[in-house]
Amino acid sequence: MLTMRSHVLVRSLAALAILCATAAASRLSAQAVSHEPFDRLLRAHVRDGLVDYDAFARAPEFARYLAHLAATDPARLPRSEQLAFWINAYNAYTIAQINAHGERTSIKNINRSLGLVSTGGAWRERMATVAGVRYTLDEIEHQRIRPVFREPRIHFALVCAAIGCPPLRSEAYVGDRLDAQLDEQARQFLLRSPMKNRVDSATNTVHLSRIFDWYGGDFAPDRAGMLRWLARYWPAGTERRVLERGQARVQWTPYDWSLNRQPR
């Protein structure tokens, strides 16, 4: 007959077994989330930020990757892997949406507003499935990413299929390298796209993408703080000092909504 102490020991061992099983399940769930298929496709079909949409449309592994996203619950993942997951999901479903509509000119042509009736365009079409839930691109960005992670650098990684966007990265985002990847994206967009972002120290003017007009509050509470935030990515010198002072005049550069497709 079991003693009281034995009963306690049995219950403790049972509880420990449940905890171990739960931890193992979580580890398996995390291991099951692989962005390698998307990574291979990006490396093969994205050049200098421009996308071969036809190649994605033909690739059966892309459809399988979307099915993988649809069946995966990112809430089980570590925080950095969750953010990497949602960024990849946004970018992958944007490509899928372009192909679903056969669009080859501009994402703004998808679900265009009719007269006085606003459809919300491509960003409010419920077409992205994650963990069995259907999302719009707007919901992924403004509900699942921005308020949850409060990471301004996501604006250098989320790509809305337009030339005016930051360039689509030729690799998938992964949790263990996410910080470095986001920093590289920031430098690429800020320092290597002079038609979008540049500093004119002679006139004390900073020319910036409309992204900083739309989402400036994600970087800092005011414009001066936003400029100081951006300064970290400029090399030491006159231009960086202009940003650090936070007193420059800001001009928004034209936003090109042409599709970020590779030329034929």
NORJO-V953320 format. One record per residue. N is the residue number from 1. PHI is phi in whole degrees, -180 to 180 (NA if undefined). Layout:
[[N:PHI] [N:PHI]]
This chain:
[[1:NA] [2:-75] [3:-81] [4:-58] [5:-63] [6:-66] [7:-61] [8:-63] [9:-65] [10:-63] [11:-63] [12:-66] [13:-65] [14:-64] [15:-63] [16:-64] [17:-63] [18:-64] [19:-62] [20:-65] [21:-65] [22:-64] [23:-63] [24:-65] [25:-63] [26:-64] [27:-64] [28:-64] [29:-62] [30:-65] [31:-67] [32:-74] [33:-86] [34:-118] [35:-101] [36:-61] [37:-61] [38:-66] [39:-60] [40:-63] [41:-66] [42:-63] [43:-65] [44:-84] [45:-125] [46:-125] [47:-129] [48:53] [49:82] [50:-99] [51:-110] [52:-91] [53:-65] [54:-63] [55:-65] [56:-64] [57:-64] [58:-83] [59:-84] [60:-64] [61:-68] [62:-70] [63:-61] [64:-67] [65:-65] [66:-62] [67:-64] [68:-64] [69:-62] [70:-63] [71:-98] [72:-102] [73:-103] [74:-69] [75:-62] [76:-80] [77:-90] [78:-60] [79:-56] [80:-65] [81:-73] [82:-61] [83:-65] [84:-59] [85:-59] [86:-68] [87:-63] [88:-61] [89:-63] [90:-60] [91:-67] [92:-68] [93:-71] [94:-65] [95:-60] [96:-62] [97:-67] [98:-56] [99:-74] [100:-61] [101:-96] [102:62] [103:-83] [104:-135] [105:-120] [106:-161] [107:-62] [108:-71] [109:-79] [110:-79] [111:52] [112:-63] [113:-62] [114:-111] [115:60] [116:-89] [117:-93] [118:-93] [119:-96] [120:82] [121:64] [122:-62] [123:-78] [124:-116] [125:-85] [126:-82] [127:-138] [128:-110] [129:-103] [130:-135] [131:54] [132:80] [133:-107] [134:-89] [135:-121] [136:-94] [137:-63] [138:-60] [139:-66] [140:-61] [141:-72] [142:-94] [143:-116] [144:-91] [145:-111] [146:-59] [147:-74] [148:-84] [149:-99] [150:49] [151:-118] [152:-63] [153:-69] [154:-63] [155:-72] [156:-96] [157:-115] [158:-77] [159:-121] [160:-93] [161:68] [162:-121] [163:-60] [164:-70] [165:-71] [166:-58] [167:-68] [168:-67] [169:-72] [170:-86] [171:-162] [172:-79] [173:-84] [174:-135] [175:-59] [176:-77] [177:-125] [178:-61] [179:-60] [180:-66] [181:-63] [182:-67] [183:-65] [184:-63] [185:-64] [186:-61] [187:-65] [188:-61] [189:-72] [190:-81] [191:-104] [192:-118] [193:-133] [194:-62] [195:-73] [196:-104] [197:-142] [198:-164] [199:-118] [200:-106] [201:-69] [202:-65] [203:-109] [204:54] [205:-123] [206:-112] [207:-96] [208:-131] [209:-62] [210:-60] [211:-55] [212:-79] [213:-77] [214:-73] [215:-125] [216:-54] [217:-65] [218:-74] [219:-94] [220:-168] [221:-66] [222:-139] [223:-66] [224:-61] [225:-66] [226:-63] [227:-63] [228:-66] [229:-63] [230:-68] [231:-57] [232:-60] [233:-93] [234:-91] [235:-66] [236:-57] [237:152] [238:-61] [239:-64] [240:-65] [241:-65] [242:-59] [243:-67] [244:-63] [245:-69] [246:69] [247:-116] [248:-74] [249:-77] [250:-110] [251:-122] [252:-87] [253:-84] [254:-61] [255:-101] [256:-91] [257:-90] [258:-61] [259:-62] [260:-83] [261:-100] [262:-72] [263:-67] [264:-79]]
